[in-house]
């Protein structure tokens, strides 16, 4: 018997018993859909994590002022540490050979006003190289440059969120906003950033789109620190050319700061690249567990196929005996039943793929869970469903092929 005849008989058997065939497929359908949906959720979470750390700069070392109570700060300052400062940044760039660029920032949280509108914002004093180091992009206008910094000009760049809140759809470039008692000219607006909703080390979770950037020199000259105990700057970001040198460079930076701060640990060092690698490892385990749980559905579907196929063999015992009596070989009988099992798996797999893709898109559309469908997840799920069909269809097919023709024809 040729393969086309086997396929014709298999499809005929499925069509003849539509309800039973569909119920048999359900395990495969839900199994394939579960694998695709679970892996797409895992991939979406992975991409969100990567984007989050890329926003921090994967080749950056971030030195952040540690959050301490007023009592703890008084104790630290009594031990001669004045907190993070521009001197620390200068020492790092001069001493650490692997650091190519450095940027310092100071910040305060305050109200920002334009006409009768007011929004709460974080005003951040930065240097010109901050834009590229932290992967920001200008939507319109310009960013802070060396001229603004050297001349201590009263200019600012708005985050996309604060720009929308204060100016709506109007062009803010050239307009004046009031920060505390200072008037600042808007020279640029940043593109929207993904919400930074998780805390990484000492990096407080916040909406980056509500930040306002001004020259650090202007900030230090015109704005008072939130507390007399606060350091000169709140963050120093050091960029390393080669990511393989991050750990080594961070250890040297820590030694420099210990010496400058008289062994007072009033700062934290965050390496986004190391955190990214750690999170990627955790995501791999997470994806594996999700895939394994979903694969159980496929195994259950395979068991269902085997049970139905065994029942089918019993129902068609006389048919098998008749076919053997008129010349069908054992291999023909076996191929027929394996083909039926594979046909159930393929049809169920195709339906499962469409259901899984639809489910993934629905989850992303109606919830805050991000999903991303990769071709490999569809391929794995569909291939596994076919393998399940072959594996669990083999035993019933073998039983059918081994039936004695004479006994089969007598079977009632």
C-alpha positions, 0 to 999 in steps of 0.5 A: 500500500502506498502512502497516498492510500494510507493518508486517504484512509486516515482522513476518511477515518477521521471524517467518519468519526468527527466528534471522537476525532475532535475530542482526541485532538483537544489534548494536542490543540491545548498542548500546542496552544499552551506551549506557544502562549507560555513561551511568548509570555516568557520571551516578552518578559525577557525583552522587557528585561533587556530593554530595561537594562539597556536604558541604564547602559549595559556597558555602564557602571552606576555609582548611586548615593545610598538611601540613608536616614538622617541619623545615618547620614549624620553619622557618615558625615561625622566620619568625614565623608561628604557623599558623592562629588565631582572629585570622585568622578574626576578621580575615577576617570583619571585612575581607572584605565578601562573607563572611557567616559564619565557623567555626574548627575544631581537631582531634586524632586519639585513642582514645575510650572508653565502658565497655570499648569503645574506637574511634579517632576525630577529635575536632573543636572547632567553633563553633555555626554549623559544623552548617549551614555544612558541611551536617550534619544532627542525627539525635537530640539537639542540636548544639553551641550558643552556650551550650555554647561560651561556658560551655566545657561538656564536651559532645560530638556523635557521628558516626553511625559512632562512635555505633554502635561505642560504643553499638550500638542503645542511646541515647547521649544523656546518656551519658558518654564518655572522650576522653584524660583528659576525660569528655564528655556526649553531647548529640547524634548526627549523621545518617550521612554519605557516606564521604569517600573522596577527598582534596580539596586538603589535606582528608584522606580519612576516614570523617566518621561517626567524627568527634566534635564538641565546643565549640571553647572546650572543645577549646582549654581542655582538650586539648593540640595534637598538636604544639607547632608546630601552629597554634591551629586546623587549619581556617577555613571562610568562607561567601560569600553569592553564589557568584560572589564566591568567587574574589574573596573567596578572593583577599582572604583570601589577602592577609590571611593572607599579611600575618598569616603574614609571607608564609609559605605554611603554609596552603592555600585550597580552594574546593569550588564551583570544584572542583565546576565543574572536576569537572563539566566533566571528567565531561561529557567522561567521559560523552561518551567513554563514550557515544561508545564505546557508540554505536559498537556501535549503528553496528556494529549498523546495518551488520549491519542493512544487510548482512542487508537487502541479502542479503534483497533478493537472496533476495527478488528474484523476490518483488519482481519479482512484486509490481512486475508486479501493480502495486506502486509503487517507493515501496511496495517501498521502504517495505516494506524500510525498515519491516522495518529499523525493526522490527528496530531498534525490537524490538532497541531495546526489548530493549536498554533492558530489558537496559541498565536491568538491567545498570545495576541489577546493577552498582550492586547487586553492585559499589561503582560507583554508577549512576543511570538518567536518562530522557534516556539511555533516550530517546537510546539508543532514538531513536538505534537507530531512526535507525540502522535508518532510515539503514542500511535506506534503501540496501537498500530503495532497491536493492530499489525500483530492481530491474527487474520483468522481470529480477527475475522471471527471477532464480533 
